[in-house]
Amino acid sequence: MARYILTVIANAVEGREDEANDWYDNVHLEEVLTVPGFVTSQRFEPMDVPEGEKVRYLAHYEIEADDHTVPMAALNEAVQTRLNMSDAFDGASASVTV
């Protein structure tokens, strides 16, 4: 079985960083691990952000699967149907890479 890393870089909605961070750290990371194929999750934020730049957050999810598109499709389905998504998370700013 192959291993993949899903990387997500995104922002919180401006002015709602605490709410978005609480949701991501205490709800979302664990919920993603309920999706078949996702085995670990970690989240990071920068220590030093240059003046005028938006803080961007980074999450890594480890996937174990023969074909990474299967768990990714399951994740997309779960996001639409059963995961508790927060409107404090700025999905429009998200960059997703496997």
DSSP file (Angstrom, degrees, kcal/mol; ACC not computed):
  #  RESIDUE AA STRUCTURE BP1 BP2  ACC     N-H-->O    O-->H-N    N-H-->O    O-->H-N    TCO  KAPPA ALPHA  PHI   PSI    X-CA   Y-CA   Z-CA
    1    1 A M              0   0    0      0, 0.0    65,-0.2     0, 0.0     2,-0.1   0.000 360.0 360.0 360.0 136.2    0.0    0.0    0.0
    2    2 A A  E     -A   65   0A   0     63,-0.8    63,-2.1     1,-0.0     2,-0.4  -0.425 360.0-137.0 -84.5 159.2    1.3    3.4   -0.9
    3    3 A R  E     -A   64   0A   0     61,-0.2     2,-0.3    -2,-0.1    61,-0.2  -0.949  21.9-179.3-117.5 139.1    1.6    6.5    1.4
    4    4 A Y  E     -A   63   0A   0     59,-2.7    59,-3.0    -2,-0.4     2,-0.5  -0.924  20.3-138.1-132.3 156.8    0.7   10.0    0.3
    5    5 A I  E     -A   62   0A   0     93,-0.6     2,-0.6    -2,-0.3    57,-0.2  -0.983  10.3-157.2-117.5 123.4    0.7   13.4    2.0
    6    6 A L  E     -A   61   0A   0     55,-3.2    55,-2.4    -2,-0.5     2,-0.5  -0.889  13.6-163.3 -94.5 124.5   -2.2   15.7    1.6
    7    7 A T  E     -AB  60  97A   0     90,-3.5    90,-2.5    -2,-0.6     2,-0.5  -0.941   7.2-173.0-112.7 129.3   -1.1   19.3    2.2
    8    8 A V  E     -AB  59  96A   0     51,-2.6    51,-2.6    -2,-0.5     2,-0.5  -0.987   3.2-174.3-122.7 125.5   -3.6   22.1    2.8
    9    9 A I  E     +AB  58  95A   0     86,-2.4    86,-2.5    -2,-0.5     2,-0.3  -0.981  26.5 139.4-116.5 127.4   -2.5   25.7    3.1
   10   10 A A  E     -A   57   0A   0     47,-2.2    47,-3.5    -2,-0.5     2,-0.3  -0.968  39.2-123.2-158.9 170.0   -5.3   28.1    4.1
   11   11 A N  E     - B   0  90A   0     79,-0.6    79,-2.1    -2,-0.3     2,-0.2  -0.743  24.0-116.0-113.3 163.6   -6.3   31.2    6.1
   12   12 A A  E     - B   0  89A   0     43,-0.3    77,-0.2    -2,-0.3     2,-0.2  -0.628  49.7 -87.0 -85.3 158.3   -8.9   31.9    8.7
   13   13 A V    >   -     0   0    0     75,-3.3     3,-2.7     3,-0.3     7,-0.2  -0.500  63.1 -88.4 -62.4 135.7  -11.6   34.4    7.8
   14   14 A E  T 3  S+     0   0    0      1,-0.3    -1,-0.1    -2,-0.2    -3,-0.0  -0.209 114.1  13.7 -53.8 130.9  -10.2   37.8    8.8
   15   15 A G  T 3  S+     0   0    0     -3,-0.1    -1,-0.3     1,-0.0     3,-0.1   0.379 113.9  79.6  84.9  -3.4  -11.0   38.6   12.4
   16   16 A R    <>  +     0   0    0     -3,-2.7     4,-2.6    72,-0.2    -3,-0.3  -0.023  49.1 122.8-123.8  29.4  -12.0   35.0   13.2
   17   17 A E  H  > S+     0   0    0      1,-0.2     4,-2.9     2,-0.2     5,-0.2   0.902  73.8  50.7 -60.8 -44.7   -8.6   33.4   13.6
   18   18 A D  H  > S+     0   0    0      1,-0.2     4,-2.3     2,-0.2    -1,-0.2   0.924 113.0  46.2 -62.0 -43.8   -9.3   32.1   17.2
   19   19 A E  H  > S+     0   0    0      2,-0.2     4,-2.3     1,-0.2    -1,-0.2   0.921 114.9  46.8 -63.4 -45.1  -12.6   30.5   16.1
   20   20 A A  H  X S+     0   0    0     -4,-2.6     4,-2.8    68,-0.2     5,-0.2   0.909 112.9  49.2 -64.9 -42.4  -11.1   28.9   13.0
   21   21 A N  H  X S+     0   0    0     -4,-2.9     4,-2.7    -5,-0.2     5,-0.3   0.903 110.5  50.1 -65.1 -41.1   -8.0   27.6   14.9
   22   22 A D  H  X S+     0   0    0     -4,-2.3     4,-2.4    -5,-0.2     5,-0.3   0.935 113.8  45.7 -62.1 -46.4  -10.2   26.1   17.6
   23   23 A W  H  X>S+     0   0    0     -4,-2.3     5,-2.3     2,-0.2     4,-2.1   0.943 115.4  46.1 -60.3 -49.0  -12.4   24.4   15.0
   24   24 A Y  I  <>S+     0   0    0     -4,-2.8     5,-2.2     3,-0.2     6,-0.2   0.939 119.6  38.8 -62.6 -47.7   -9.4   23.1   13.0
   25   25 A D  I  <5S+     0   0    0     -4,-2.7    -1,-0.2    -5,-0.2    -2,-0.2   0.854 127.5  31.3 -72.3 -35.6   -7.4   21.9   16.0
   26   26 A N  I  <5S+     0   0    0     -4,-2.4    -2,-0.2    -5,-0.3    -1,-0.2   0.553 135.0  13.4-105.5  -9.7  -10.2   20.4   18.1
   27   27 A V  I  X5S+     0   0    0     -4,-2.1     4,-2.2    -5,-0.3    -3,-0.2   0.626 119.5  47.8-126.1 -60.2  -12.8   19.2   15.5
   28   28 A H  I  ><S+     0   0    0     -5,-2.3     4,-2.5     1,-0.2     5,-0.2   0.886 105.4  54.3 -65.1 -46.1  -11.5   19.1   11.9
   29   29 A L  H  ><S+     0   0    0     -5,-2.2     4,-0.9    -6,-0.3    -1,-0.2   0.912 115.0  42.0 -55.9 -43.7   -8.2   17.2   12.3
   30   30 A E  H  4 S+     0   0    0     -6,-0.2     4,-0.3     1,-0.2    -1,-0.2   0.878 111.6  54.6 -71.9 -38.2   -9.9   14.3   14.1
   31   31 A E  H >< S+     0   0    0     -4,-2.2     3,-1.8     1,-0.2     4,-0.3   0.895 102.9  56.4 -63.9 -38.5  -12.9   14.2   11.8
   32   32 A V  H >< S+     0   0    0     -4,-2.5     3,-1.9     1,-0.3    -1,-0.2   0.864  98.1  63.1 -61.1 -33.5  -10.7   13.9    8.7
   33   33 A L  T 3< S+     0   0    0     -4,-0.9    -1,-0.3     1,-0.3    -2,-0.2   0.587  90.4  67.3 -69.8  -7.7   -9.2   10.8   10.3
   34   34 A T  T <  S+     0   0    0     -3,-1.8    -1,-0.3    -4,-0.3    -2,-0.2   0.562  80.4  95.1 -83.7  -8.4  -12.7    9.1   10.2
   35   35 A V  S X  S-     0   0    0     -3,-1.9     3,-2.1    -4,-0.3    40,-0.1  -0.719  92.7-104.5 -83.4 126.3  -12.4    9.1    6.4
   36   36 A P  T 3  S+     0   0    0      0, 0.0    38,-0.1     0, 0.0    39,-0.1  -0.246 105.2  25.5 -54.8 130.8  -11.1    5.7    5.2
   37   37 A G  T 3  S+     0   0    0      1,-0.3    27,-2.8    -4,-0.1     2,-0.5   0.045  91.7 109.9 103.6 -23.7   -7.4    6.0    4.1
   38   38 A F  E <   +C   63   0A   0     -3,-2.1    -1,-0.3    -6,-0.2    25,-0.2  -0.765  34.1 163.8 -89.0 123.2   -6.5    9.0    6.3
   39   39 A V  E     +     0   0A   0     23,-3.0     2,-0.3    -2,-0.5    24,-0.2   0.694  55.9  17.2-117.3 -25.1   -4.2    7.8    9.1
   40   40 A T  E     -C   62   0A   0     22,-1.0    22,-1.9    -8,-0.0     2,-0.3  -0.982  55.1-167.0-145.2 158.1   -2.5   10.9   10.6
   41   41 A S  E     +C   61   0A   0     -2,-0.3     2,-0.3    20,-0.2    20,-0.2  -0.996   7.1 174.2-146.0 145.0   -3.0   14.6   10.8
   42   42 A Q  E     -C   60   0A   0     18,-2.3    18,-2.6    -2,-0.3     2,-0.4  -0.985  12.0-156.5-145.1 150.4   -0.9   17.6   11.9
   43   43 A R  E     -C   59   0A   0     -2,-0.3     2,-0.3    16,-0.2    16,-0.3  -0.986  10.3-175.1-133.6 144.3   -1.3   21.3   11.7
   44   44 A F  E     -C   58   0A   0     14,-3.7    14,-2.4    -2,-0.4    -2,-0.0  -0.927   8.7-166.3-134.2 154.7    1.2   24.1   11.7
   45   45 A E        -     0   0    0     -2,-0.3    12,-0.1    12,-0.2    10,-0.0  -0.987  35.5 -96.7-138.9 151.8    1.3   27.9   11.8
   46   46 A P        -     0   0    0      0, 0.0     3,-0.2     0, 0.0     9,-0.0  -0.298  19.2-152.3 -68.4 148.4    4.2   30.2   11.1
   47   47 A M  S    S+     0   0    0      1,-0.3     2,-0.5    -2,-0.0     0, 0.0   0.887  85.6  31.3 -83.2 -44.8    6.2   31.6   14.0
   48   48 A D        -     0   0    0      2,-0.0    -1,-0.3     0, 0.0     0, 0.0  -0.962  69.0-172.3-122.2 117.0    7.3   34.9   12.3
   49   49 A V        -     0   0    0     -2,-0.5     3,-0.1    -3,-0.2     6,-0.1  -0.936  28.2-119.1-110.3 123.1    5.0   36.5    9.8
   50   50 A P    >   -     0   0    0      0, 0.0     3,-2.1     0, 0.0    -2,-0.0  -0.261  44.2 -85.7 -58.7 145.5    6.4   39.5    7.9
   51   51 A E  T 3  S+     0   0    0      1,-0.3     3,-0.1     3,-0.0     0, 0.0  -0.233 114.4  17.2 -50.4 131.7    4.5   42.8    8.3
   52   52 A G  T 3  S+     0   0    0      1,-0.3     2,-0.3    -3,-0.1    -1,-0.3   0.312  97.5 115.2  88.2  -9.1    1.6   43.0    5.9
   53   53 A E    <   -     0   0    0     -3,-2.1    -1,-0.3     1,-0.0     2,-0.2  -0.735  68.2-116.0 -95.8 144.1    1.5   39.3    5.0
   54   54 A K        -     0   0    0     -2,-0.3     2,-0.3    -3,-0.1    -1,-0.0  -0.524  30.4-113.1 -73.7 141.1   -1.5   37.2    5.8
   55   55 A V        -     0   0    0     -2,-0.2     2,-0.4    -6,-0.1   -43,-0.3  -0.597  35.5-163.0 -70.7 131.5   -0.9   34.3    8.3
   56   56 A R        -     0   0    0     -2,-0.3     2,-0.3   -45,-0.1   -45,-0.2  -0.951   5.7-144.7-119.8 141.1   -1.4   31.1    6.4
   57   57 A Y  E     -A   10   0A   0    -47,-3.5   -47,-2.2    -2,-0.4     2,-0.4  -0.776   7.8-151.8-105.9 149.2   -1.9   27.8    8.2
   58   58 A L  E     -AC   9  44A   0    -14,-2.4   -14,-3.7    -2,-0.3     2,-0.4  -0.975  10.8-175.8-125.3 131.2   -0.5   24.4    7.0
   59   59 A A  E     -AC   8  43A   0    -51,-2.6   -51,-2.6    -2,-0.4     2,-0.4  -0.984   7.3-160.7-126.2 140.7   -2.0   21.0    7.6
   60   60 A H  E     -AC   7  42A   0    -18,-2.6   -18,-2.3    -2,-0.4     2,-0.4  -0.971   5.9-173.5-118.0 134.0   -0.6   17.6    6.6
   61   61 A Y  E     -AC   6  41A   0    -55,-2.4   -55,-3.2    -2,-0.4     2,-0.5  -0.997  17.1-140.9-125.0 129.5   -2.7   14.5    6.4
   62   62 A E  E     -AC   5  40A   0    -22,-1.9   -23,-3.0    -2,-0.4   -22,-1.0  -0.781  18.0-163.8 -92.1 133.1   -1.1   11.1    5.7
   63   63 A I  E     -AC   4  38A   0    -59,-3.0   -59,-2.7    -2,-0.5     2,-0.5  -0.942  10.0-163.4-117.1 135.3   -3.0    8.8    3.4
   64   64 A E  E     +A    3   0A   0    -27,-2.8     2,-0.3    -2,-0.4   -61,-0.2  -0.978  39.8 119.0-116.2 117.4   -2.5    5.0    3.0
   65   65 A A  E     -A    2   0A   0    -63,-2.1   -63,-0.8    -2,-0.5     3,-0.2  -0.970  67.4-121.7-168.5 155.2   -4.1    3.7   -0.1
   66   66 A D  S    S+     0   0    0      1,-0.3     2,-0.4    -2,-0.3    -1,-0.1   0.842 111.9  25.9 -70.4 -33.0   -3.3    1.9   -3.4
   67   67 A D  S >  S-     0   0    0    -65,-0.1     3,-1.6     1,-0.1    -1,-0.3  -0.962  71.6-153.9-135.1 113.2   -4.8    4.9   -5.2
   68   68 A H  T 3> S+     0   0    0     -2,-0.4     4,-1.7     1,-0.3     5,-0.2   0.706  89.7  70.8 -62.8 -19.8   -4.9    8.3   -3.5
   69   69 A T  H 3> S+     0   0    0      1,-0.2     4,-2.1     2,-0.2    -1,-0.3   0.777  90.1  61.5 -70.1 -23.7   -7.9    9.4   -5.5
   70   70 A V  H <> S+     0   0    0     -3,-1.6     4,-2.0     2,-0.2    -1,-0.2   0.971 108.9  38.1 -69.0 -53.6  -10.2    7.0   -3.6
   71   71 A P  H  > S+     0   0    0      0, 0.0     4,-2.5     0, 0.0    -1,-0.2   0.860 115.3  55.9 -65.4 -31.7   -9.6    8.5   -0.1
   72   72 A M  H  X S+     0   0    0     -4,-1.7     4,-2.5     2,-0.2    -2,-0.2   0.913 107.9  47.6 -65.3 -40.6   -9.6   12.0   -1.7
   73   73 A A  H  X S+     0   0    0     -4,-2.1     4,-2.3     2,-0.2    -1,-0.2   0.896 111.9  50.9 -64.5 -39.4  -13.0   11.3   -3.2
   74   74 A A  H  X S+     0   0    0     -4,-2.0     4,-2.5     2,-0.2    -2,-0.2   0.884 110.1  50.1 -65.3 -38.3  -14.3   10.0    0.1
   75   75 A L  H  X S+     0   0    0     -4,-2.5     4,-2.8     2,-0.2     5,-0.2   0.938 109.5  49.9 -64.8 -46.4  -12.9   13.2    1.8
   76   76 A N  H  X S+     0   0    0     -4,-2.5     4,-1.6     1,-0.2    -2,-0.2   0.911 112.4  48.2 -58.8 -42.0  -14.7   15.4   -0.7
   77   77 A E  H  X S+     0   0    0     -4,-2.3     4,-1.6     1,-0.2     5,-0.2   0.925 111.6  49.6 -62.6 -45.0  -17.9   13.5   -0.1
   78   78 A A  H  X>S+     0   0    0     -4,-2.5     5,-2.8     1,-0.2     4,-2.6   0.886 107.3  54.4 -64.0 -39.8  -17.5   13.8    3.7
   79   79 A V  H  <5S+     0   0    0     -4,-2.8    -1,-0.2     1,-0.2    -2,-0.2   0.894 113.6  43.2 -59.9 -38.9  -16.9   17.5    3.5
   80   80 A Q  H  <5S+     0   0    0     -4,-1.6    -1,-0.2    -5,-0.2    -2,-0.2   0.756 129.5  21.7 -77.3 -25.4  -20.2   17.9    1.6
   81   81 A T  H  <5S+     0   0    0     -4,-1.6    -3,-0.2    -5,-0.1    -2,-0.2   0.765 131.0   4.4-119.5 -31.2  -22.3   15.6    3.7
   82   82 A R  T  <5S+     0   0    0     -4,-2.6    -3,-0.2    -5,-0.2     2,-0.2   0.630  87.3 100.3-139.3 -18.1  -21.1   14.9    7.3
   83   83 A L  S   <S-     0   0    0     -5,-2.8     2,-1.3     1,-0.1   -55,-0.1  -0.512  73.2-117.7 -77.3 145.7  -18.0   16.8    8.5
   84   84 A N        -     0   0    0     -2,-0.2     2,-0.2   -57,-0.1    -1,-0.1  -0.685  39.1-170.4 -82.1  95.0  -18.6   19.8   10.7
   85   85 A M        -     0   0    0     -2,-1.3     2,-0.4    -6,-0.2   -61,-0.0  -0.606  11.7-138.2 -88.3 149.4  -17.2   22.6    8.6
   86   86 A S    >   -     0   0    0     -2,-0.2     3,-1.3     1,-0.1   -66,-0.0  -0.885  10.5-146.7-110.6 136.6  -16.7   26.1   10.0
   87   87 A D  T 3  S+     0   0    0     -2,-0.4    -1,-0.1     1,-0.2   -67,-0.1   0.473  98.4  72.5 -78.2   0.8  -17.5   29.3    8.2
   88   88 A A  T 3  S+     0   0    0    -69,-0.1   -75,-3.3   -76,-0.1     2,-0.5   0.593  81.0  86.1 -83.6 -12.9  -14.5   30.8   10.1
   89   89 A F  E <  S-B   12   0A   0     -3,-1.3     2,-1.6   -77,-0.2   -77,-0.2  -0.784  82.5-135.7 -87.2 126.3  -12.3   28.7    7.8
   90   90 A D  E >   +B   11   0A   0    -79,-2.1     3,-1.5    -2,-0.5   -79,-0.6  -0.628  27.7 176.0 -86.8  85.1  -11.6   30.6    4.6
   91   91 A G  E >  S+     0   0A   0     -2,-1.6     3,-1.2     1,-0.3    -1,-0.2   0.778  74.4  65.9 -61.0 -27.9  -12.0   27.9    2.0
   92   92 A A  E 3  S+     0   0A   0      1,-0.3    -1,-0.3    -3,-0.1    -2,-0.1   0.767 101.2  49.8 -65.8 -24.6  -11.5   30.3   -0.8
   93   93 A S  E <  S+     0   0A   0     -3,-1.5    -1,-0.3   -82,-0.2    -2,-0.2   0.507  87.5 119.4 -89.1  -4.7   -7.9   30.8    0.3
   94   94 A A  E <   -     0   0A   0     -3,-1.2     2,-0.5    -4,-0.3   -84,-0.2  -0.351  43.3-167.3 -73.1 139.1   -7.2   27.0    0.5
   95   95 A S  E     -B    9   0A   0    -86,-2.5   -86,-2.4    -2,-0.1     2,-0.5  -0.996   9.9-166.6-121.7 123.1   -4.5   25.4   -1.6
   96   96 A V  E     +B    8   0A   0     -2,-0.5     2,-0.4   -88,-0.2   -88,-0.2  -0.945  11.1 170.4-119.6 129.1   -4.7   21.6   -1.6
   97   97 A T  E      B    7   0A   0    -90,-2.5   -90,-3.5    -2,-0.5    -2,-0.0  -1.000 360.0 360.0-138.8 136.8   -1.9   19.3   -2.9
   98   98 A V              0   0    0     -2,-0.4   -93,-0.6   -92,-0.2    -1,-0.1   0.345 360.0 360.0-104.9 360.0   -1.3   15.5   -2.7
